[in-house]
Amino acid sequence: MLERHRSRRPGGAGRPRAHPGSSLADRFDPNTQPFDLRRAHKALDRAVDAAYQSNGGQRAWSDDAERMAFLFQLYAALTSLLA
């Protein structure tokens, strides 16, 4: 799934040289984020949603905080097996 996503990735949208003059904060601020980077992030979110759906994840979360909470809960459960 992620291999397919990598092959569809826009030509370096997330690389600093793709957006000269913009800071890291600019590239991740929803109000100043370049369109191509925003589109790439949404595509990655869809790939994550699809990849984790079989582990109890939803098809789509209402926001990034809900997605991150699920991913951290899954991480905690998986790493607790190592202890």
mmCIF file of the N, C-alpha and C atoms, coordinates in Angstrom:
data_MODEL
# 
_entry.id   MODEL 
# 
loop_
_atom_site.group_PDB 
_atom_site.id 
_atom_site.type_symbol 
_atom_site.label_atom_id 
_atom_site.label_alt_id 
_atom_site.label_comp_id 
_atom_site.label_asym_id 
_atom_site.label_entity_id 
_atom_site.label_seq_id 
_atom_site.pdbx_PDB_ins_code 
_atom_site.Cartn_x 
_atom_site.Cartn_y 
_atom_site.Cartn_z 
_atom_site.occupancy 
_atom_site.B_iso_or_equiv 
_atom_site.pdbx_formal_charge 
_atom_site.auth_seq_id 
_atom_site.auth_comp_id 
_atom_site.auth_asym_id 
_atom_site.auth_atom_id 
_atom_site.pdbx_PDB_model_num 
ATOM 1   N N  . MET A 1 1  ? 0.828   -1.193 0.000  1.00 0.00 ? 1  MET A N  1 
ATOM 2   C CA . MET A 1 1  ? 0.000   0.000  0.000  1.00 0.00 ? 1  MET A CA 1 
ATOM 3   C C  . MET A 1 1  ? 0.875   1.260  0.000  1.00 0.00 ? 1  MET A C  1 
ATOM 4   N N  . LEU A 1 2  ? 1.847   1.314  0.895  1.00 0.00 ? 2  LEU A N  1 
ATOM 5   C CA . LEU A 1 2  ? 2.686   2.506  0.945  1.00 0.00 ? 2  LEU A CA 1 
ATOM 6   C C  . LEU A 1 2  ? 3.588   2.602  -0.273 1.00 0.00 ? 2  LEU A C  1 
ATOM 7   N N  . GLU A 1 3  ? 3.977   1.454  -0.851 1.00 0.00 ? 3  GLU A N  1 
ATOM 8   C CA . GLU A 1 3  ? 4.767   1.490  -2.082 1.00 0.00 ? 3  GLU A CA 1 
ATOM 9   C C  . GLU A 1 3  ? 3.974   2.165  -3.186 1.00 0.00 ? 3  GLU A C  1 
ATOM 10  N N  . ARG A 1 4  ? 2.690   1.849  -3.285 1.00 0.00 ? 4  ARG A N  1 
ATOM 11  C CA . ARG A 1 4  ? 1.851   2.502  -4.296 1.00 0.00 ? 4  ARG A CA 1 
ATOM 12  C C  . ARG A 1 4  ? 1.804   3.995  -4.053 1.00 0.00 ? 4  ARG A C  1 
ATOM 13  N N  . HIS A 1 5  ? 1.705   4.385  -2.779 1.00 0.00 ? 5  HIS A N  1 
ATOM 14  C CA . HIS A 1 5  ? 1.649   5.810  -2.456 1.00 0.00 ? 5  HIS A CA 1 
ATOM 15  C C  . HIS A 1 5  ? 2.945   6.501  -2.884 1.00 0.00 ? 5  HIS A C  1 
ATOM 16  N N  . ARG A 1 6  ? 4.073   5.876  -2.608 1.00 0.00 ? 6  ARG A N  1 
ATOM 17  C CA . ARG A 1 6  ? 5.352   6.487  -2.982 1.00 0.00 ? 6  ARG A CA 1 
ATOM 18  C C  . ARG A 1 6  ? 5.438   6.715  -4.481 1.00 0.00 ? 6  ARG A C  1 
ATOM 19  N N  . SER A 1 7  ? 4.905   5.795  -5.246 1.00 0.00 ? 7  SER A N  1 
ATOM 20  C CA . SER A 1 7  ? 5.000   5.929  -6.695 1.00 0.00 ? 7  SER A CA 1 
ATOM 21  C C  . SER A 1 7  ? 4.100   7.044  -7.220 1.00 0.00 ? 7  SER A C  1 
ATOM 22  N N  . ARG A 1 8  ? 3.071   7.428  -6.474 1.00 0.00 ? 8  ARG A N  1 
ATOM 23  C CA . ARG A 1 8  ? 2.170   8.494  -6.903 1.00 0.00 ? 8  ARG A CA 1 
ATOM 24  C C  . ARG A 1 8  ? 2.566   9.859  -6.342 1.00 0.00 ? 8  ARG A C  1 
ATOM 25  N N  . ARG A 1 9  ? 3.558   9.867  -5.503 1.00 0.00 ? 9  ARG A N  1 
ATOM 26  C CA . ARG A 1 9  ? 3.956   11.093 -4.822 1.00 0.00 ? 9  ARG A CA 1 
ATOM 27  C C  . ARG A 1 9  ? 4.289   12.183 -5.835 1.00 0.00 ? 9  ARG A C  1 
ATOM 28  N N  . PRO A 1 10 ? 3.762   13.414 -5.603 1.00 0.00 ? 10 PRO A N  1 
ATOM 29  C CA . PRO A 1 10 ? 4.119   14.510 -6.506 1.00 0.00 ? 10 PRO A CA 1 
ATOM 30  C C  . PRO A 1 10 ? 5.621   14.737 -6.484 1.00 0.00 ? 10 PRO A C  1 
ATOM 31  N N  . GLY A 1 11 ? 6.174   15.279 -7.525 1.00 0.00 ? 11 GLY A N  1 
ATOM 32  C CA . GLY A 1 11 ? 7.611   15.451 -7.668 1.00 0.00 ? 11 GLY A CA 1 
ATOM 33  C C  . GLY A 1 11 ? 8.261   16.260 -6.570 1.00 0.00 ? 11 GLY A C  1 
ATOM 34  N N  . GLY A 1 12 ? 8.438   15.665 -5.420 1.00 0.00 ? 12 GLY A N  1 
ATOM 35  C CA . GLY A 1 12 ? 9.187   16.296 -4.347 1.00 0.00 ? 12 GLY A CA 1 
ATOM 36  C C  . GLY A 1 12 ? 8.451   17.402 -3.626 1.00 0.00 ? 12 GLY A C  1 
ATOM 37  N N  . ALA A 1 13 ? 7.160   17.298 -3.485 1.00 0.00 ? 13 ALA A N  1 
ATOM 38  C CA . ALA A 1 13 ? 6.376   18.367 -2.865 1.00 0.00 ? 13 ALA A CA 1 
ATOM 39  C C  . ALA A 1 13 ? 6.839   18.695 -1.459 1.00 0.00 ? 13 ALA A C  1 
ATOM 40  N N  . GLY A 1 14 ? 7.326   17.691 -0.727 1.00 0.00 ? 14 GLY A N  1 
ATOM 41  C CA . GLY A 1 14 ? 7.700   17.929 0.652  1.00 0.00 ? 14 GLY A CA 1 
ATOM 42  C C  . GLY A 1 14 ? 9.137   18.353 0.859  1.00 0.00 ? 14 GLY A C  1 
ATOM 43  N N  . ARG A 1 15 ? 9.926   18.336 -0.191 1.00 0.00 ? 15 ARG A N  1 
ATOM 44  C CA . ARG A 1 15 ? 11.338  18.686 -0.035 1.00 0.00 ? 15 ARG A CA 1 
ATOM 45  C C  . ARG A 1 15 ? 11.488  20.194 0.032  1.00 0.00 ? 15 ARG A C  1 
ATOM 46  N N  . PRO A 1 16 ? 12.391  20.677 0.879  1.00 0.00 ? 16 PRO A N  1 
ATOM 47  C CA . PRO A 1 16 ? 12.577  22.125 1.021  1.00 0.00 ? 16 PRO A CA 1 
ATOM 48  C C  . PRO A 1 16 ? 12.861  22.837 -0.301 1.00 0.00 ? 16 PRO A C  1 
ATOM 49  N N  . ARG A 1 17 ? 13.640  22.225 -1.181 1.00 0.00 ? 17 ARG A N  1 
ATOM 50  C CA . ARG A 1 17 ? 13.967  22.929 -2.427 1.00 0.00 ? 17 ARG A CA 1 
ATOM 51  C C  . ARG A 1 17 ? 12.770  23.027 -3.364 1.00 0.00 ? 17 ARG A C  1 
ATOM 52  N N  . ALA A 1 18 ? 11.721  22.251 -3.104 1.00 0.00 ? 18 ALA A N  1 
ATOM 53  C CA . ALA A 1 18 ? 10.508  22.356 -3.911 1.00 0.00 ? 18 ALA A CA 1 
ATOM 54  C C  . ALA A 1 18 ? 9.756   23.645 -3.596 1.00 0.00 ? 18 ALA A C  1 
ATOM 55  N N  . HIS A 1 19 ? 10.030  24.228 -2.418 1.00 0.00 ? 19 HIS A N  1 
ATOM 56  C CA . HIS A 1 19 ? 9.362   25.461 -1.992 1.00 0.00 ? 19 HIS A CA 1 
ATOM 57  C C  . HIS A 1 19 ? 10.402  26.399 -1.377 1.00 0.00 ? 19 HIS A C  1 
ATOM 58  N N  . PRO A 1 20 ? 11.285  26.928 -2.207 1.00 0.00 ? 20 PRO A N  1 
ATOM 59  C CA . PRO A 1 20 ? 12.331  27.797 -1.661 1.00 0.00 ? 20 PRO A CA 1 
ATOM 60  C C  . PRO A 1 20 ? 11.721  29.015 -0.981 1.00 0.00 ? 20 PRO A C  1 
ATOM 61  N N  . GLY A 1 21 ? 12.322  29.392 0.111  1.00 0.00 ? 21 GLY A N  1 
ATOM 62  C CA . GLY A 1 21 ? 11.840  30.560 0.845  1.00 0.00 ? 21 GLY A CA 1 
ATOM 63  C C  . GLY A 1 21 ? 10.766  30.242 1.865  1.00 0.00 ? 21 GLY A C  1 
ATOM 64  N N  . SER A 1 22 ? 10.209  29.031 1.839  1.00 0.00 ? 22 SER A N  1 
ATOM 65  C CA . SER A 1 22 ? 9.208   28.703 2.846  1.00 0.00 ? 22 SER A CA 1 
ATOM 66  C C  . SER A 1 22 ? 9.875   27.911 3.961  1.00 0.00 ? 22 SER A C  1 
ATOM 67  N N  . SER A 1 23 ? 9.511   28.240 5.170  1.00 0.00 ? 23 SER A N  1 
ATOM 68  C CA . SER A 1 23 ? 10.092  27.558 6.328  1.00 0.00 ? 23 SER A CA 1 
ATOM 69  C C  . SER A 1 23 ? 9.350   26.246 6.566  1.00 0.00 ? 23 SER A C  1 
ATOM 70  N N  . LEU A 1 24 ? 9.889   25.430 7.441  1.00 0.00 ? 24 LEU A N  1 
ATOM 71  C CA . LEU A 1 24 ? 9.221   24.191 7.819  1.00 0.00 ? 24 LEU A CA 1 
ATOM 72  C C  . LEU A 1 24 ? 7.848   24.516 8.412  1.00 0.00 ? 24 LEU A C  1 
ATOM 73  N N  . ALA A 1 25 ? 7.785   25.575 9.208  1.00 0.00 ? 25 ALA A N  1 
ATOM 74  C CA . ALA A 1 25 ? 6.507   25.992 9.790  1.00 0.00 ? 25 ALA A CA 1 
ATOM 75  C C  . ALA A 1 25 ? 5.512   26.357 8.698  1.00 0.00 ? 25 ALA A C  1 
ATOM 76  N N  . ASP A 1 26 ? 5.966   27.047 7.653  1.00 0.00 ? 26 ASP A N  1 
ATOM 77  C CA . ASP A 1 26 ? 5.079   27.413 6.538  1.00 0.00 ? 26 ASP A CA 1 
ATOM 78  C C  . ASP A 1 26 ? 4.557   26.166 5.829  1.00 0.00 ? 26 ASP A C  1 
ATOM 79  N N  . ARG A 1 27 ? 5.427   25.174 5.675  1.00 0.00 ? 27 ARG A N  1 
ATOM 80  C CA . ARG A 1 27 ? 5.032   23.975 4.941  1.00 0.00 ? 27 ARG A CA 1 
ATOM 81  C C  . ARG A 1 27 ? 4.070   23.093 5.717  1.00 0.00 ? 27 ARG A C  1 
ATOM 82  N N  . PHE A 1 28 ? 3.990   23.271 7.040  1.00 0.00 ? 28 PHE A N  1 
ATOM 83  C CA . PHE A 1 28 ? 3.079   22.453 7.833  1.00 0.00 ? 28 PHE A CA 1 
ATOM 84  C C  . PHE A 1 28 ? 1.917   23.238 8.428  1.00 0.00 ? 28 PHE A C  1 
ATOM 85  N N  . ASP A 1 29 ? 1.887   24.540 8.269  1.00 0.00 ? 29 ASP A N  1 
ATOM 86  C CA . ASP A 1 29 ? 0.769   25.360 8.739  1.00 0.00 ? 29 ASP A CA 1 
ATOM 87  C C  . ASP A 1 29 ? -0.364  25.256 7.721  1.00 0.00 ? 29 ASP A C  1 
ATOM 88  N N  . PRO A 1 30 ? -1.559  24.827 8.147  1.00 0.00 ? 30 PRO A N  1 
ATOM 89  C CA . PRO A 1 30 ? -2.660  24.673 7.190  1.00 0.00 ? 30 PRO A CA 1 
ATOM 90  C C  . PRO A 1 30 ? -3.021  25.975 6.464  1.00 0.00 ? 30 PRO A C  1 
ATOM 91  N N  . ASN A 1 31 ? -2.695  27.112 7.057  1.00 0.00 ? 31 ASN A N  1 
ATOM 92  C CA . ASN A 1 31 ? -3.025  28.394 6.426  1.00 0.00 ? 31 ASN A CA 1 
ATOM 93  C C  . ASN A 1 31 ? -2.007  28.835 5.374  1.00 0.00 ? 31 ASN A C  1 
ATOM 94  N N  . THR A 1 32 ? -0.794  28.291 5.437  1.00 0.00 ? 32 THR A N  1 
ATOM 95  C CA . THR A 1 32 ? 0.250   28.710 4.503  1.00 0.00 ? 32 THR A CA 1 
ATOM 96  C C  . THR A 1 32 ? 0.839   27.550 3.700  1.00 0.00 ? 32 THR A C  1 
ATOM 97  N N  . GLN A 1 33 ? 0.372   26.354 3.946  1.00 0.00 ? 33 GLN A N  1 
ATOM 98  C CA . GLN A 1 33 ? 0.916   25.165 3.291  1.00 0.00 ? 33 GLN A CA 1 
ATOM 99  C C  . GLN A 1 33 ? 0.643   25.208 1.788  1.00 0.00 ? 33 GLN A C  1 
ATOM 100 N N  . PRO A 1 34 ? 1.669   24.969 0.984  1.00 0.00 ? 34 PRO A N  1 
ATOM 101 C CA . PRO A 1 34 ? 1.484   24.939 -0.465 1.00 0.00 ? 34 PRO A CA 1 
ATOM 102 C C  . PRO A 1 34 ? 0.469   23.858 -0.858 1.00 0.00 ? 34 PRO A C  1 
ATOM 103 N N  . PHE A 1 35 ? -0.295  24.135 -1.906 1.00 0.00 ? 35 PHE A N  1 
ATOM 104 C CA . PHE A 1 35 ? -1.365  23.232 -2.328 1.00 0.00 ? 35 PHE A CA 1 
ATOM 105 C C  . PHE A 1 35 ? -0.854  21.819 -2.612 1.00 0.00 ? 35 PHE A C  1 
ATOM 106 N N  . ASP A 1 36 ? 0.269   21.694 -3.324 1.00 0.00 ? 36 ASP A N  1 
ATOM 107 C CA . ASP A 1 36 ? 0.761   20.363 -3.670 1.00 0.00 ? 36 ASP A CA 1 
ATOM 108 C C  . ASP A 1 36 ? 1.163   19.566 -2.436 1.00 0.00 ? 36 ASP A C  1 
ATOM 109 N N  . LEU A 1 37 ? 1.691   20.239 -1.442 1.00 0.00 ? 37 LEU A N  1 
ATOM 110 C CA . LEU A 1 37 ? 2.067   19.567 -0.208 1.00 0.00 ? 37 LEU A CA 1 
ATOM 111 C C  . LEU A 1 37 ? 0.824   19.149 0.567  1.00 0.00 ? 37 LEU A C  1 
ATOM 112 N N  . ARG A 1 38 ? -0.189  20.006 0.597  1.00 0.00 ? 38 ARG A N  1 
ATOM 113 C CA . ARG A 1 38 ? -1.450  19.671 1.270  1.00 0.00 ? 38 ARG A CA 1 
ATOM 114 C C  . ARG A 1 38 ? -2.079  18.448 0.601  1.00 0.00 ? 38 ARG A C  1 
ATOM 115 N N  . ARG A 1 39 ? -2.062  18.429 -0.729 1.00 0.00 ? 39 ARG A N  1 
ATOM 116 C CA . ARG A 1 39 ? -2.619  17.302 -1.470 1.00 0.00 ? 39 ARG A CA 1 
ATOM 117 C C  . ARG A 1 39 ? -1.844  16.017 -1.157 1.00 0.00 ? 39 ARG A C  1 
ATOM 118 N N  . ALA A 1 40 ? -0.528  16.108 -1.068 1.00 0.00 ? 40 ALA A N  1 
ATOM 119 C CA . ALA A 1 40 ? 0.293   14.940 -0.745 1.00 0.00 ? 40 ALA A CA 1 
ATOM 120 C C  . ALA A 1 40 ? -0.012  14.433 0.664  1.00 0.00 ? 40 ALA A C  1 
ATOM 121 N N  . HIS A 1 41 ? -0.205  15.335 1.610  1.00 0.00 ? 41 HIS A N  1 
ATOM 122 C CA . HIS A 1 41 ? -0.529  14.932 2.981  1.00 0.00 ? 41 HIS A CA 1 
ATOM 123 C C  . HIS A 1 41 ? -1.887  14.243 3.040  1.00 0.00 ? 41 HIS A C  1 
ATOM 124 N N  . LYS A 1 42 ? -2.849  14.749 2.294  1.00 0.00 ? 42 LYS A N  1 
ATOM 125 C CA . LYS A 1 42 ? -4.178  14.114 2.283  1.00 0.00 ? 42 LYS A CA 1 
ATOM 126 C C  . LYS A 1 42 ? -4.102  12.716 1.684  1.00 0.00 ? 42 LYS A C  1 
ATOM 127 N N  . ALA A 1 43 ? -3.295  12.552 0.637  1.00 0.00 ? 43 ALA A N  1 
ATOM 128 C CA . ALA A 1 43 ? -3.125  11.229 0.037  1.00 0.00 ? 43 ALA A CA 1 
ATOM 129 C C  . ALA A 1 43 ? -2.466  10.276 1.032  1.00 0.00 ? 43 ALA A C  1 
ATOM 130 N N  . LEU A 1 44 ? -1.488  10.758 1.779  1.00 0.00 ? 44 LEU A N  1 
ATOM 131 C CA . LEU A 1 44 ? -0.835  9.931  2.788  1.00 0.00 ? 44 LEU A CA 1 
ATOM 132 C C  . LEU A 1 44 ? -1.818  9.564  3.897  1.00 0.00 ? 44 LEU A C  1 
ATOM 133 N N  . ASP A 1 45 ? -2.659  10.511 4.316  1.00 0.00 ? 45 ASP A N  1 
ATOM 134 C CA . ASP A 1 45 ? -3.687  10.220 5.321  1.00 0.00 ? 45 ASP A CA 1 
ATOM 135 C C  . ASP A 1 45 ? -4.605  9.099  4.837  1.00 0.00 ? 45 ASP A C  1 
ATOM 136 N N  . ARG A 1 46 ? -5.017  9.147  3.571  1.00 0.00 ? 46 ARG A N  1 
ATOM 137 C CA . ARG A 1 46 ? -5.878  8.088  3.031  1.00 0.00 ? 46 ARG A CA 1 
ATOM 138 C C  . ARG A 1 46 ? -5.157  6.739  3.042  1.00 0.00 ? 46 ARG A C  1 
ATOM 139 N N  . ALA A 1 47 ? -3.867  6.737  2.732  1.00 0.00 ? 47 ALA A N  1 
ATOM 140 C CA . ALA A 1 47 ? -3.086  5.490  2.745  1.00 0.00 ? 47 ALA A CA 1 
ATOM 141 C C  . ALA A 1 47 ? -2.989  4.940  4.161  1.00 0.00 ? 47 ALA A C  1 
ATOM 142 N N  . VAL A 1 48 ? -2.769  5.815  5.143  1.00 0.00 ? 48 VAL A N  1 
ATOM 143 C CA . VAL A 1 48 ? -2.702  5.379  6.547  1.00 0.00 ? 48 VAL A CA 1 
ATOM 144 C C  . VAL A 1 48 ? -4.058  4.838  6.981  1.00 0.00 ? 48 VAL A C  1 
ATOM 145 N N  . ASP A 1 49 ? -5.123  5.540  6.620  1.00 0.00 ? 49 ASP A N  1 
ATOM 146 C CA . ASP A 1 49 ? -6.470  5.075  6.977  1.00 0.00 ? 49 ASP A CA 1 
ATOM 147 C C  . ASP A 1 49 ? -6.708  3.670  6.437  1.00 0.00 ? 49 ASP A C  1 
ATOM 148 N N  . ALA A 1 50 ? -6.372  3.450  5.190  1.00 0.00 ? 50 ALA A N  1 
ATOM 149 C CA . ALA A 1 50 ? -6.592  2.150  4.562  1.00 0.00 ? 50 ALA A CA 1 
ATOM 150 C C  . ALA A 1 50 ? -5.698  1.082  5.184  1.00 0.00 ? 50 ALA A C  1 
ATOM 151 N N  . ALA A 1 51 ? -4.460  1.421  5.479  1.00 0.00 ? 51 ALA A N  1 
ATOM 152 C CA . ALA A 1 51 ? -3.517  0.446  6.023  1.00 0.00 ? 51 ALA A CA 1 
ATOM 153 C C  . ALA A 1 51 ? -3.918  -0.026 7.419  1.00 0.00 ? 51 ALA A C  1 
ATOM 154 N N  . TYR A 1 52 ? -4.480  0.849  8.226  1.00 0.00 ? 52 TYR A N  1 
ATOM 155 C CA . TYR A 1 52 ? -4.785  0.494  9.614  1.00 0.00 ? 52 TYR A CA 1 
ATOM 156 C C  . TYR A 1 52 ? -6.239  0.133  9.838  1.00 0.00 ? 52 TYR A C  1 
ATOM 157 N N  . GLN A 1 53 ? -7.047  0.140  8.800  1.00 0.00 ? 53 GLN A N  1 
ATOM 158 C CA . GLN A 1 53 ? -8.455  -0.207 8.955  1.00 0.00 ? 53 GLN A CA 1 
ATOM 159 C C  . GLN A 1 53 ? -8.612  -1.625 9.497  1.00 0.00 ? 53 GLN A C  1 
ATOM 160 N N  . SER A 1 54 ? -7.775  -2.562 9.053  1.00 0.00 ? 54 SER A N  1 
ATOM 161 C CA . SER A 1 54 ? -7.877  -3.954 9.514  1.00 0.00 ? 54 SER A CA 1 
ATOM 162 C C  . SER A 1 54 ? -7.465  -4.122 10.976 1.00 0.00 ? 54 SER A C  1 
ATOM 163 N N  . ASN A 1 55 ? -6.791  -3.117 11.555 1.00 0.00 ? 55 ASN A N  1 
ATOM 164 C CA . ASN A 1 55 ? -6.387  -3.167 12.962 1.00 0.00 ? 55 ASN A CA 1 
ATOM 165 C C  . ASN A 1 55 ? -7.370  -2.420 13.849 1.00 0.00 ? 55 ASN A C  1 
ATOM 166 N N  . GLY A 1 56 ? -8.570  -2.208 13.389 1.00 0.00 ? 56 GLY A N  1 
ATOM 167 C CA . GLY A 1 56 ? -9.578  -1.525 14.178 1.00 0.00 ? 56 GLY A CA 1 
ATOM 168 C C  . GLY A 1 56 ? -9.692  -0.051 13.857 1.00 0.00 ? 56 GLY A C  1 
ATOM 169 N N  . GLY A 1 57 ? -8.914  0.414  12.907 1.00 0.00 ? 57 GLY A N  1 
ATOM 170 C CA . GLY A 1 57 ? -8.993  1.817  12.519 1.00 0.00 ? 57 GLY A CA 1 
ATOM 171 C C  . GLY A 1 57 ? -10.237 2.099  11.702 1.00 0.00 ? 57 GLY A C  1 
ATOM 172 N N  . GLN A 1 58 ? -10.634 3.322  11.703 1.00 0.00 ? 58 GLN A N  1 
ATOM 173 C CA . GLN A 1 58 ? -11.799 3.727  10.943 1.00 0.00 ? 58 GLN A CA 1 
ATOM 174 C C  . GLN A 1 58 ? -11.419 3.951  9.477  1.00 0.00 ? 58 GLN A C  1 
ATOM 175 N N  . ARG A 1 59 ? -12.403 4.031  8.631  1.00 0.00 ? 59 ARG A N  1 
ATOM 176 C CA . ARG A 1 59 ? -12.123 4.336  7.228  1.00 0.00 ? 59 ARG A CA 1 
ATOM 177 C C  . ARG A 1 59 ? -11.584 5.759  7.120  1.00 0.00 ? 59 ARG A C  1 
ATOM 178 N N  . ALA A 1 60 ? -12.103 6.649  7.942  1.00 0.00 ? 60 ALA A N  1 
ATOM 179 C CA . ALA A 1 60 ? -11.599 8.027  7.982  1.00 0.00 ? 60 ALA A CA 1 
ATOM 180 C C  . ALA A 1 60 ? -11.851 8.576  9.388  1.00 0.00 ? 60 ALA A C  1 
ATOM 181 N N  . TRP A 1 61 ? -10.933 9.348  9.875  1.00 0.00 ? 61 TRP A N  1 
ATOM 182 C CA . TRP A 1 61 ? -11.079 9.971  11.183 1.00 0.00 ? 61 TRP A CA 1 
ATOM 183 C C  . TRP A 1 61 ? -11.611 11.376 10.990 1.00 0.00 ? 61 TRP A C  1 
ATOM 184 N N  . SER A 1 62 ? -12.204 11.926 12.044 1.00 0.00 ? 62 SER A N  1 
ATOM 185 C CA . SER A 1 62 ? -12.782 13.265 11.928 1.00 0.00 ? 62 SER A CA 1 
ATOM 186 C C  . SER A 1 62 ? -11.709 14.345 11.847 1.00 0.00 ? 62 SER A C  1 
ATOM 187 N N  . ASP A 1 63 ? -10.530 14.074 12.423 1.00 0.00 ? 63 ASP A N  1 
ATOM 188 C CA . ASP A 1 63 ? -9.440  15.048 12.351 1.00 0.00 ? 63 ASP A CA 1 
ATOM 189 C C  . ASP A 1 63 ? -8.109  14.352 12.630 1.00 0.00 ? 63 ASP A C  1 
ATOM 190 N N  . ASP A 1 64 ? -7.038  15.101 12.491 1.00 0.00 ? 64 ASP A N  1 
ATOM 191 C CA . ASP A 1 64 ? -5.707  14.535 12.694 1.00 0.00 ? 64 ASP A CA 1 
ATOM 192 C C  . ASP A 1 64 ? -5.498  14.053 14.128 1.00 0.00 ? 64 ASP A C  1 
ATOM 193 N N  . ALA A 1 65 ? -6.078  14.752 15.096 1.00 0.00 ? 65 ALA A N  1 
ATOM 194 C CA . ALA A 1 65 ? -5.903  14.368 16.498 1.00 0.00 ? 65 ALA A CA 1 
ATOM 195 C C  . ALA A 1 65 ? -6.495  12.985 16.756 1.00 0.00 ? 65 ALA A C  1 
ATOM 196 N N  . GLU A 1 66 ? -7.650  12.706 16.176 1.00 0.00 ? 66 GLU A N  1 
ATOM 197 C CA . GLU A 1 66 ? -8.282  11.403 16.353 1.00 0.00 ? 66 GLU A CA 1 
ATOM 198 C C  . GLU A 1 66 ? -7.428  10.307 15.701 1.00 0.00 ? 66 GLU A C  1 
ATOM 199 N N  . ARG A 1 67 ? -6.896  10.576 14.516 1.00 0.00 ? 67 ARG A N  1 
ATOM 200 C CA . ARG A 1 67 ? -6.020  9.614  13.815 1.00 0.00 ? 67 ARG A CA 1 
ATOM 201 C C  . ARG A 1 67 ? -4.767  9.354  14.658 1.00 0.00 ? 67 ARG A C  1 
ATOM 202 N N  . MET A 1 68 ? -4.149  10.415 15.145 1.00 0.00 ? 68 MET A N  1 
ATOM 203 C CA . MET A 1 68 ? -2.925  10.267 15.939 1.00 0.00 ? 68 MET A CA 1 
ATOM 204 C C  . MET A 1 68 ? -3.192  9.505  17.230 1.00 0.00 ? 68 MET A C  1 
ATOM 205 N N  . ALA A 1 69 ? -4.328  9.763  17.869 1.00 0.00 ? 69 ALA A N  1 
ATOM 206 C CA . ALA A 1 69 ? -4.666  9.042  19.099 1.00 0.00 ? 69 ALA A CA 1 
ATOM 207 C C  . ALA A 1 69 ? -4.758  7.544  18.826 1.00 0.00 ? 69 ALA A C  1 
ATOM 208 N N  . PHE A 1 70 ? -5.410  7.170  17.724 1.00 0.00 ? 70 PHE A N  1 
ATOM 209 C CA . PHE A 1 70 ? -5.503  5.756  17.369 1.00 0.00 ? 70 PHE A CA 1 
ATOM 210 C C  . PHE A 1 70 ? -4.116  5.171  17.124 1.00 0.00 ? 70 PHE A C  1 
ATOM 211 N N  . LEU A 1 71 ? -3.295  5.864  16.345 1.00 0.00 ? 71 LEU A N  1 
ATOM 212 C CA . LEU A 1 71 ? -1.966  5.348  16.016 1.00 0.00 ? 71 LEU A CA 1 
ATOM 213 C C  . LEU A 1 71 ? -1.091  5.195  17.260 1.00 0.00 ? 71 LEU A C  1 
ATOM 214 N N  . PHE A 1 72 ? -1.169  6.159  18.194 1.00 0.00 ? 72 PHE A N  1 
ATOM 215 C CA . PHE A 1 72 ? -0.381  6.039  19.419 1.00 0.00 ? 72 PHE A CA 1 
ATOM 216 C C  . PHE A 1 72 ? -0.900  4.912  20.315 1.00 0.00 ? 72 PHE A C  1 
ATOM 217 N N  . GLN A 1 73 ? -2.222  4.693  20.349 1.00 0.00 ? 73 GLN A N  1 
ATOM 218 C CA . GLN A 1 73 ? -2.763  3.566  21.118 1.00 0.00 ? 73 GLN A CA 1 
ATOM 219 C C  . GLN A 1 73 ? -2.277  2.244  20.534 1.00 0.00 ? 73 GLN A C  1 
ATOM 220 N N  . LEU A 1 74 ? -2.275  2.146  19.203 1.00 0.00 ? 74 LEU A N  1 
ATOM 221 C CA . LEU A 1 74 ? -1.792  0.947  18.542 1.00 0.00 ? 74 LEU A CA 1 
ATOM 222 C C  . LEU A 1 74 ? -0.300  0.750  18.816 1.00 0.00 ? 74 LEU A C  1 
ATOM 223 N N  . TYR A 1 75 ? 0.464   1.833  18.751 1.00 0.00 ? 75 TYR A N  1 
ATOM 224 C CA . TYR A 1 75 ? 1.893   1.771  19.044 1.00 0.00 ? 75 TYR A CA 1 
ATOM 225 C C  . TYR A 1 75 ? 2.133   1.286  20.484 1.00 0.00 ? 75 TYR A C  1 
ATOM 226 N N  . ALA A 1 76 ? 1.368   1.846  21.433 1.00 0.00 ? 76 ALA A N  1 
ATOM 227 C CA . ALA A 1 76 ? 1.526   1.448  22.845 1.00 0.00 ? 76 ALA A CA 1 
ATOM 228 C C  . ALA A 1 76 ? 1.209   -0.023 23.021 1.00 0.00 ? 76 ALA A C  1 
ATOM 229 N N  . ALA A 1 77 ? 0.153   -0.501 22.368 1.00 0.00 ? 77 ALA A N  1 
ATOM 230 C CA . ALA A 1 77 ? -0.205  -1.901 22.491 1.00 0.00 ? 77 ALA A CA 1 
ATOM 231 C C  . ALA A 1 77 ? 0.865   -2.802 21.893 1.00 0.00 ? 77 ALA A C  1 
ATOM 232 N N  . LEU A 1 78 ? 1.392   -2.437 20.749 1.00 0.00 ? 78 LEU A N  1 
ATOM 233 C CA . LEU A 1 78 ? 2.418   -3.258 20.110 1.00 0.00 ? 78 LEU A CA 1 
ATOM 234 C C  . LEU A 1 78 ? 3.748   -3.240 20.868 1.00 0.00 ? 78 LEU A C  1 
ATOM 235 N N  . THR A 1 79 ? 4.144   -2.084 21.379 1.00 0.00 ? 79 THR A N  1 
ATOM 236 C CA . THR A 1 79 ? 5.413   -2.022 22.097 1.00 0.00 ? 79 THR A CA 1 
ATOM 237 C C  . THR A 1 79 ? 5.327   -2.634 23.490 1.00 0.00 ? 79 THR A C  1 
ATOM 238 N N  . SER A 1 80 ? 4.125   -2.717 24.044 1.00 0.00 ? 80 SER A N  1 
ATOM 239 C CA . SER A 1 80 ? 3.990   -3.345 25.359 1.00 0.00 ? 80 SER A CA 1 
ATOM 240 C C  . SER A 1 80 ? 4.313   -4.843 25.269 1.00 0.00 ? 80 SER A C  1 
ATOM 241 N N  . LEU A 1 81 ? 4.204   -5.408 24.080 1.00 0.00 ? 81 LEU A N  1 
ATOM 242 C CA . LEU A 1 81 ? 4.533   -6.820 23.901 1.00 0.00 ? 81 LEU A CA 1 
ATOM 243 C C  . LEU A 1 81 ? 6.028   -7.060 24.012 1.00 0.00 ? 81 LEU A C  1 
ATOM 244 N N  . LEU A 1 82 ? 6.823   -6.002 23.852 1.00 0.00 ? 82 LEU A N  1 
ATOM 245 C CA . LEU A 1 82 ? 8.278   -6.123 23.907 1.00 0.00 ? 82 LEU A CA 1 
ATOM 246 C C  . LEU A 1 82 ? 8.817   -6.091 25.336 1.00 0.00 ? 82 LEU A C  1 
ATOM 247 N N  . ALA A 1 83 ? 8.015   -5.624 26.261 1.00 0.00 ? 83 ALA A N  1 
ATOM 248 C CA . ALA A 1 83 ? 8.472   -5.470 27.646 1.00 0.00 ? 83 ALA A CA 1 
ATOM 249 C C  . ALA A 1 83 ? 8.488   -6.770 28.399 1.00 0.00 ? 83 ALA A C  1 
# 
